Amino acid sequence: MDVILQPLFQVIHIALGIYKWIVIIYVVMSWLVAFGVVNRSNQFVNMVGDFTARLTEPALAPIKRFVPTISGIDLSPLILLLVIFFLQGVIQRAFLIGY
């Protein structure tokens, strides 16, 4: 059973790491658009913003229902990142993945 579970949890750990970076890119892109540094009419900016929003919104939507926006700041990406860090830590401790 360990032959199957350890590689499976390694793949999950790597997928969580990739998803963590997608959430970070989503947050940075939203800040850049909000502060007028980049323009959503640019095709590349629009494509990256749409891609990251489509990947992160399914995970962020349930969090947004419970966590209110505080002074215009959405804390749901922070909570999602904390959950990802927690899950990665559990996987590392349980299966001694050396990342």
N, C-alpha and C positions, 0 to 999 in steps of 0.2 A: 504494500500500500504506500509505503514511503517513496517508492520508485516513481509513483505517479504524483503524489501530493507535493513533494518538494519542487519539482519543475513547474507544476501548476501554480504554486504560490510565488515562485520566482517570476513567472510571467505576469501574475496579478500585481506584484510589487513594481515591475517595470512599467506596466500599463498605468498604475497610479502615479508613478513619477512623470510619465508623459502627460497625463491629464492635469497634474499639478502645474506644469509649464503652460498648458493651454489656458488654464484659469488665470495665471499670472499675465499672459499675453492679452487676454480679454480685459482684465482690469486696467492694464497700461494703455491699451487702445482706447478704452472708454475715457480715461483721463486725458489722453492726447486730443481726442475729439472734443471733449467738454471744454478744454482750455484753448481750443482753436489752433493747436499746433499742427494738426493734420486735418484735412478736409474729407468728408465722406463722399464727395463727388469724385474723388480720385478712385479709379477703378480698383487698383491694388488694395488701397486702404479699405474700401467697401467690401472687397472679397475677403480679406483677412478678418475684418470685423464681423461680417455675416457668418463666416465659418466658425469662429470662436464662440459667437453667440449661440449658434445652433447646437454646438457641443456642450456648452455650459448651462444653458437655460433649463434643461430637464433636471439637472441636479440643484440648481439655484432656486427654482420656483417653490419647492416645498419649504426651503429655509426662509424665503422671503415672506411666506405666509405667517411665520411665527416670530420673526425678528423684524421689528419696526425700523424704518429709516430714521437715523438720529441726526438731526441738523443737516439734512440733505445728504448724508453719507450712508451708503448701503453697506452694511456689514456682512451680508450673506456670503460674498466671496471669501472673506476672512474665516468665517465659520467653516465653509467647505474646505479650505486649505488646512484648517486644524483637524478636521475629520480625516483628510487624506494623510496628514502626518501621523495621526494616531494609528490608522490602519497599517501604514508602512512600518511603524514601530512594532506593532503586534506581530506582523508577519516576520520581521527581522528577529524578534526575540523568540518566537515560536519555532522557527525553522533555521535559525542561525545563518541567515543569508549574509554574506560578507560584503555588503555594499557600503 
